[in-house]
Amino acid sequence: MRIAIATFFLLAFIQVGAHTQAPFKTDTSRASLQTDSIKSYQSQQVVVTGTRNELRAKDSPVRVEIIDSRRMANSGLATMADVLREQTGMAVSGSIRSGIQMNGLGPDHTLILIDGQPVIGRVAGVLDLSRLSIGNVDRVEIVKGPMSSMYGSDALAGVINIITKRPADSLHGNVLLQQQTRGTGEGRIEVGWGSDDLEISGFANIKNQLPFTLIGQDAQVPIAGFTDGTLQSNLLWRPTRTWTIRSWVRAFGSETSGSFIESVAGQVAKNSGSVTQWDGSASVNAEYKSGRARLNITSYGSLYNERYDFDTVQGSGSDIDDLHRRILRTYAQYDLMIGAKNRMTLGGEFIYDDISGTRYRDSTGADPCYRTGVAFTQWEGLPTDYISYVLSARIDDNNIFGSALSPRFSVLLKPGEHFRASAGVGTGFKAPDFRQLFVTFSNRLSGAGYDLIGASRLGVDLQPERSLTYDLGVRYEDGHRRLTSQSSIIYNAEIRAFRNQLSNLIEFYFVRSIGGRDVYSYRNVARAFTQGVESNLNLAYAHDGIGTFSLLAGYQFLDARDQQVVDAIDRGQAGTTEGLLTHEAYGGLWGRSKHSGVLRLQYDDPSRALSVNARFQFMGRFGVEALDKNGIVISDPPRKVLDRDDEYVAGYTVLNLAMSYTTDIAGMHGTFGIGLLNGLDVLDPLNIPGLVGRQVTAQVQLRF
């Protein structure tokens, strides 16, 4: 909170300074080339995720954060998990795979899209972002807060939309080779050709990692080797002035083999064997424009397959575990401009989603299947030049959990050229997934020994999770103060507050012990909440002769609590082995850091040939339920709570360094980069996923 307040006063100071006379004379007839380049780039950024329509980012009532390809390209990173880790208010989490925590909610509450279409293949609720390469990515758009009013289930915490590149005019492409110590080696190629009426592009990459072992404080953790690859092709065709056809096809395959460890409910399971994954997806879109009207019709299909080949026979009586997932999605969206300042959107959607495999059968023995019919509407209004708003609503009708209505309202106030104030209120929902309802799995791996049973099989009527979220933000954009004819300062700043009120939150819990084996399932928690404050500050000093020095700083304060525990404390009914629990001692929901922040310092020379940056990510301490010392604190429902210092994992700071240099080689642009990842050597493989100690990275890229 103190940092947020300090940022507010810094904003005021900068605003006052921007209107005072400079301490020395400047030649205002000559513009700074570096400054103009930065300002032009920022003002032209266009987003689509917040409203499903194109808007300038600075004018969107739904706040959309952007990670552009420039930032990713000179960071020496290889996967989407690494990129998102460096974003304010986001944390990589997941005991089995690398997912993302946002707004204080876990990975299974965030919808991940590629070019507006959902990515499938979650395991234990987590979509493994480490399998998504940053190659061929133009930008990542992030909306924090429930977006069920436009995207339906799974968007309870927000939406991350990975948008791939469109080709420029004529033929172009690039080839990249990258290698990390104790990490992946990657090769990728991108080729594209564009004209006024036709765009064709293709992308391919392959990654390989050799197996190795991490030596932690409490355990030796084997990391399996893997090989994976991605292919994607994109097509855009304008047969007439009114019609545009878009299509893309994507395929991914991965094979992991060797020894590895999975940590579930405090049990550390050792395993040897292999995991094979592959998925394929395709999308076709037809867009028709006539005057003020536009019609979009899209069909999308995706297949995901996964096979575990264990060395240990599981409870199913086999060492093979299969998973098959299929989604078919067709939707239509009609947009109509009404007058010069209003736009109406109407749409409908049908989703077919099923799953099969060793672990999944419904109560009749058949493969579970979701069929969902959708209707949605949206109104974008601009009553004055100083106010814009979006009102949207969506209803989902599902054959398993019934109907869900999700409205949202967002408003943007623009009192001046630079100030923006935004507010929003919306609801979101997340339907119980197939795993939570129908899974039957009996783990026999060494160090484990548990059964996981879906709630439906235990006769539990699992309800969809719901949220009501309030969001309020103030930001100052495109700030500029010219110092000399060749130099300027550019600045942006933002403060955002949010609160999520959650009901029927689905949690993984211990049912009972049968025959010496622990049985786990899923249940609804009546009430919980997450709330917090985020602040971001961007500063850049641009000089035509020296280059650009930039700073990006962000901080989040997060308070996440189980409302039932809070109420029990108020009643004096929350007791531990050490006495009654107090509000001061209660640390909130497990796995959340109250304090987190990011800092990025970067230098770019005048020609942008040389780029050097240092990035810091700080995560405050967080509780881990496996470290609980007090046992059950409230009995209805049974709940362990975070209330002792020895139940926390200590906070940590990750330092990443990168340097890149671009030059001409045989008529092509060549970029050479080196980097140091996790320079402070943070290593806790059981509690901090994705960090494997200090790594050195090197890359070579040729563009033609």
N, C-alpha and C positions, 0 to 999 in steps of 0.2 A: 504494500500500500504506500509506503514512504517513497518508493521509486516512482510509482504512478503520480503521486503529488508533485515530486520533483520534476517529472517530465512536463506536467501541466504548467508549472512556473517557468520552465525553460521555454515552453511555447510562447508564453506571454512576453518573456524577455526578448525572444527572437522577433516577435511581431512588433514590439516597440522599436527595436533596433532597426527593423526594416524601413521604418518611416523617419529615422533620424538622418541627418546629413553625414555623409562619409567623412572620415578624418583627413582625407586627402583628395585632391582633384582627380577625376577620372575622365578619360576620353570616351564619352558615351556613344560617339559615332561609330565606334568599332566594337563589334560583338565578340564575345569569347566563343570560339568554336567548340571547345569542350563543354561549356555550359549549355549551348544551344542543342548539342547532340543529346545530352542527358535529359533536358526539359522536353524535347520533342519526343523522345522515346517513352518517357513516363506519361505524357499527355495523350499519346495515341494508343495506349494499351486497351484492348477490347476483351471483354469476358462474355461467356455464354452460360455458365453453370448456374448463376443465381436466379435467372428467370427463364432459362431455355431460349432466350433471344439475345442477339448481339447488342451490347451496350458498352460505352466507354466505362472502364473500371471506376473512374472518379465520379461517374454519374449514376451508378447502380445503387438503388435503395437497399438491395441485399448485399451486404459487405462480402467481397470476394478478394482473398489474398492470392498473390501470384508469385510463383517461383519460375523465373524465366530461364531459357536455355543458356543465356550468358553466365548466370550464376552457377549453373550445373557444370558447364564446360570447363571452367577454370578452377574446379574444386578437387579434382583428382578422385572423385567418387565413382562407384560402379553401379550401385543399386538404388532403387527408390526408397528403401528403408534408410539408407545413409543420408539421402537428401532431406527426407522429412524430419529426421532427427535434429536437423539444424534449424527448424522452424519454431518460432515462439509458441509456447503452450502445447507442444506435441512431444510425446515420448514413445520410444520403441518399447513394446512390452510383449509378453507371451512366453510361457515356459517351454513351448515346443517349437514355435515358429515366430518370426519377427513381424508382429502387427503394430498398429499405431494406436496410441491412446490420445483422445482429443476431448476437450471440454470436461475432463475428469472422467470420461466414460471409456470403456474397454474397446479393444479392436473389433469385436463383433457388432458394435453399434455404429460403425463408420462405413458408409457405402463407398466402394472403390470402383471408379469407372475408367474405361479407356475410350476416348472419343465419344463419351456420353452413354456407353453401354457397360453393363455390370460385368465385373470379373468374378468368376466362380472358382471354387477349389479351396474352400475354407476347411481347416482341420482344427478341432477343438475351438471352433468359432473364429479362428485367426486365418486371415488371408496372408500368406507368406510374401511380404513385399520385397524380400531379398531375391526373389526369382524374377522381379520386374527390372529389366535393364533401363538405364536412362538414355540409351541410344535411340535416335529417331523421335525424341520428345521435344516438342516446341516449348511447352510450358505446362505447369501444373496449377490448376485453379482449386482453391480450398474455400469451402463455405463452412463456417463453424456454427453449430446450432441445428435444430431439427429441420430437415428439408423434405419431410414426408408429403407436404402439400404438393410437391412436384415429382418426387421420386419414389414415394411409397415406403415400404418396409426397409429396414437396415440403415436408414438415414437419420437415426435418432440423435447421434452426436454430430453429424454433418456429412459432407460429401467431399471426396477428393477425386477430381476429374483430370486424368492424364491425357493431354491433347498432343497428338503426334504432328509431325511437321508436314507442311504443304510445300511442294517443289516450287522453286523460283522459275522464271522464264529460262528457256533453253536447257541444255543438258548440264547437269552438275552432280557431284557426289563427294563422298569422303570415305576414307578407310582409316580405322583406328586399331592400334594394338596397345594393350595395357596389361601390366603385371603387378600384383601385390605380393609382398612376402606374407606368409601365413594367411593367404587369401587366394583370390581368383586370378587367373589369367584370362583375358578376354580379347577376342578379335571381332570386329564388326565392320560392316560395309553398308553405306546408304547411297542410293542412286535415284535421281529424279529428273523428270523433264516436264516443263510446263509451257503452256501457251494460253491465249485468251479463252479457248474453247475446250482444251484438253489438258489434264494433269495426270501424270503417271509416276509413281514412286515405289521403291522397294527397300526393305531393310532386312538384314540378316546378322545374327551374332551367335557366337559360341563361347561359353565360359567353362573353365575347368579349374577344379581345386583338388590338390592332393590331400590325403588324410594326414592329420597331425594330432598331437595331444597337448591340451592346456594343463599347466601345473598351477592350480589355484591354492589358496590357503588351506582349504579343507578337503580337497579332492583332486584327483587327476581325471580330467574330462576328455574323452576321445572325441574328435571332430571328424566326421566321415568325409571322404572325398566325393566329389560329384562332377558330372558333366551335364550341361544343359544348353539348349539352343532355342532361338526364336526366329521365325520368319514372318514378315508382314508385307503385304502389298496394298497400295491405295490407288483408287481411280476416281477422277472427277471428270465429267463430260457435260458440256452444255450444247445439246443438239439444236436448241433454238434460244431465242432471247428470254423466253418465259420458263423453260424447263432446265433443271440441273439434276444430273444423276450422280450419286456418290456411292462408292462401294469399297469395302476393305475386307481382307481375309488375313487371319492371324493364326499361327500355330506355334505351340511351345511343347518341348519335350525335355525330360530330366531323368537322370539315373544317379542315385546316391547309393554308395556301397561302403561297407566297412563297419566299424564299431561306433556307436554313439550313445548318448544318454538322454533320457526324457525325464523331466521332473513334473510330477503330477500330485497335487494335494500333499506335498511334503515328502512323497516317496520318490526316490531316485532309481529309475529303472535302467539297467544296462542292457544293451542289445547289439547284436551283430546280424548283418543281413543286407538287404537292399530294398530301396524304395524307388519305384518307377512311376513317373507322372507324365501325362501328356494331355494337352487340351487343344481344341480347335474352335475357332469362332469366325463368324462372317456376318456382315451387315450390308444391307442394300437400302438406299434412301432415294426417294424421288421428291423433288421440290418444284412446285409450280407457283409462279408469281404473276399476278395480273393486277395492275393498278395498286390499290392499297391492301390487297389481300395476298395471303401466302398459305399454301397447303403443303405439309410435309407428311409423307407416309414412309414408315421405316419397318423393316423386318430384320430381326436379329436372332441368331441361333448359336448355341455354345454347347460343347461336349467336354466333360472332364473325366479322366480316368486315373486311378491311382491303385497301385498294388504294393503291399508290404510283403516281403518274403523274409519271415523271421527265422532265426536259427532255433528258436524255442517254440514248441507246440503251444498254442493258446487255448483258452477255454472252449473255443469252438471245435476243438479236436483237430485243427489244421494249423500249419505254420504259414499259410497264405491268407492274406486279408485284402479283399477287393473293395473298391468304391467306384461307382459310376454315377455321374450327375449330368442332367440334361436340362437346358432352358431354351424355350422358344418364345419370343416376344415380338408382338406386332402392335404398332401404335400409329395413330394419326393425330396431327396437330394443325389447327387452323388459326391463323393470326389475321386480324383485321385492324387497320389503322382507322380510328374514328376521329375525324377532325385532324388537326396537326399535332395534337399533344396526348392522345389516348390510344391505347392498343388493347384489344380484347383477344384472349386466347381460349380456345375450346379444344378438348382432346379426349381421346379414348384409347384404351390399351387392353390387350389380352395377353396373359402370361401363363405358359404351361411349364411346370417345374417338377421334375421327379428325380428319384434317387434309388439306387439298388446296390447290392453288395453283401458281403459277409455279415456286416453288422446291422443291416436295415431290413426290417419287415414290419408291416403294420399289424394290428390285432388279428386280421384275417389271414395273415401269412403272405399278403401281396406286397408289391413294392409301393411305398408311400408316394403320393402325388399331390401337388398343389395346382389348383386351377383358379386364377384370379382375374376378375373383370374389373376394369378401372374407368372412371370418368373424372376429368379434371378441368378446371377453369381458372383463368387469371385475368386481372384487370390492372394495367399499368397506366397511371394517371400523372399528368403534369398540370395541375390547376394554375400554377404560376411559375415563373422562371426560378423561384426560390424554393419550391416544394415539389417533390416527386414521391410517388408511393406505388407499392405493389400489394394487391390483395389476391391471394390464391387459395384454392381449396381442392382437395382430392378425396374421392371415396373409393376404397378398395373392398371388393366383395370376394371372399375366399371360401372355398369349399370346406376348409377345416376349422378356421377360427371365426368365420362370419364377416361382418362389415366393420370398417374403420373409417371415420371421417377425420381429415387432417387439414385444418385451416391455418393460414399464416398471414400476418400483416406486417409490412416493413415500410418505413417512411424515411426520407432523406431531406434534411433542411440545408439550404445553401445560402446563408446570409451574406456571403461575400465571395470574392473570386477564389479564396484559398480555404476558408473554413467550411467544414462539413460536420453536421450532427446527424446521427442515424439512430433509429430505434426500431425494435422489432419484437413481436410476440407471436409465438407459433406453437403448434402441437406436433408431436411426432409419435410414431409407433414402430415397434419391431415385433413381427410375428415370431412365435416359437419356431425354431428351425428343426429340420428333420432329426438332427442329432439329439436335441433336447427332448423331443417327443418319442422317438422310436429306437434309439440306439440300444444295442445289446452287445456288450464287449466284456470279455473276461481276460484280464492281463495276467500272464504267467511269467513275465520277464524277471530276470534276477534283480532283487532289490525292491520289487513291487509286490503285487498280489492283491488286486482289487477287482471289483465288478462295477461296471457303469451301465445303469439301466435307465432308459428313457422314461420320462414322467408318465406318458400315456400307458406304458406297460405296468406301472404301479397304481394305476387308477387315479392319478393326479390330473385334475383339469387345469392344465397350464394355460394362462391367459396371455394375450399380447402385452408387451411392455408399453407404457405410455409416458409421455413427457410433456410438460408445459414449460416453455422457455421464454425468458425475458432477456433482451439484449439492448445495451445502450452504449453508444460510442461517440467520441468527439475526435476529429482529426484536422490537421492543418496540412494542406497539400501544395506542392509546386512552389514552395517558398524559395525566393531567390533574392540575393543581395549582391550587386556588382561591386567589387572592390577596386579593380582597375580595368583598363580596356581589354586585358587578357585574362583576368581571373575573377571568379565569383564563388559564392557559397550557395549551395542548393540544400534545402532541408524539407523534411516531412516528419510529422509526429502524430501519434494516435494514442488514445486511452479508450479501453473497452471494458465494460463490466457485463457480467452475465450471471444468470441463475437458472438452473434446470431443476424442476420439481418432478420427480420420477415416481411412478406407481407401478406395481406389479413387476418390479425389476426381477429378472430371472437370474438365479444364482446356482452355482454348483455347490452341493452340500453332502455331508455325510449322513446316510440314512440309518444304518446300524451295521453291526458285525454279525456275520453268519458263518459258522464253521471256521472261525479264525480268519475270515476274509472280510475286508471292509467293502461295503456296498455304498456307492454314490449315485446320486440322481440330480434332478433339477427341480426348483420350486420358485414361486413368486415371493418376493419380499414386498410387504405392503407399501412402504414409502421410503424414499431416500432423496437426497439432494446434493447437487454440486453447484458451487458458486465461486466466483473469483473475479480478478481484475487482471487485464493484460495491458502492457504499455509497449510501444515501439517507437524508436527514434532512428531516423536516417539523416546523416549529414554527409556532404561531399564538398571538398574544396577542389575546384577545377581551374587549371592554369594551362593556357595553350602551349607554353614553353616547357613546363615541368611535368604536367600530367594531372591525374585525378587521384586524390586521397579520399577514401570513403569509409564511413563507419555505419554499421547497422547494429543496434542494440535492442534487445527485447527482454521483458520480464513478465512472469505470471505468478500471481498468488492464487492458490487453489484451496478451497475448503470443501471437503466431500464427506458426508456423514450419513449414517443409517438413522432415519428419523425415529424408528422404533427404539433404538438405543438411547437417543436423546430424550425421548419421552419417559423411558424407564429411569433414566438418571433424575429427571424432574420429580418422579414419584418416589425416589429413594428405593427402587426395586432392582437396580443393577449392582450386583455384588460380585466381588472377586475374592480370592483366597487372602487378599490383603485388606479387605474391607469394602465399603461402598465406593462405587466408581463415581468420579466427579467429572464435570465438563472440562476442567483444566487437564485432567489426565487422559481423557478420551482423544485418541489420535485420528479418528475418522476412518474412512474406508481403507481397506488394505490396498497396497500397491500404488498409492498416489503420493506424489511429492507436493508439499505445500508451496515450496519455493523452487522455481526453475527459471533459467534465463539463457540467452544466446548473445554472443558478441562476434561480429565479423569486422575485421580491419583489412582494407585492400588498397593496393596501389596499382594504377594502370598508367603506363607512359603515354605521351601525347599521341603516338600512332597506334596505341592499343596493341603493340607487338609484345610488350612485356607486361605480365600481370603477376602480382605477388599478394597472397592473402594469408591471414591467420584467423582461425575460427575457434570459438570456445562455446561449449555447451555445459551448463551447470545444472545438475539435478540434485535437489535436496534429499534428505533421508526419506525413506518410505518403509512402511511396514510390510512384513511377509508373514502370512498366516501360519506357515510351517514353523515359525519361530515362537509361536504363542506359548506363554508360560502359565496362564491363569485358567485355561479351560473355559467352560461355558459360563457366561456372565448373565445372560437373560435366557429364560427357558421357553418363551413363546414368541417367535420360533427360537430354537436353540441357537445361540450366537456367541462366537468368540470375538473379542474386541482387541483393538490395538491400544495398549495403555502402559507399556513399560519400555524403557530405553533399549533393553536387550531384545526387543521384538522388531527393531528397525535394522535395515541395511543402511550403512553410512552413505551420506551424500558424496558425489564425485564430480569431477570436471574433466571433460574430454577436450583435448587440444589437437586441432588439425592444421597443418601447414601445407601450402601448395604454391608452386611457381610454374609459369608457362611462358614460352617464347615462340613467336610466330615469325616466319621468314619465308621468302620465295625459294622454291626448289624445283628446277627444271620446268618452270611455267606453272607450278602448283604452289598453293599455300601450305606450308608445313608447320605444325605446332608440336613442340616438345615440352613435356611436363614432368615434373617430379613432385613428390609430396611425402609428408609424414602424417600418418593417421594415428590417433590415440597416443600422442607424443608423451603423455604423462603415464602411460602404461597401466591404465585402469583394467583390472582383471578380476571378475567374480562370475565365472561361467554359469553357475546355478541360479544366480539372482539378477544378473545384468546381461540379458541376451544380446547377441550381436557384437559384443566387444571381445576381441581375442588377443588383447595386448597390443603392443606397439607394432605398427606396420609401415613399411616403405613402399611407395607406389611410383611407377614410372609409366609414361605413355607417349606414343608417337601417333600423330594424326596428319594425314595428307588430304587436302581438299582440292577438287578440280571442277 
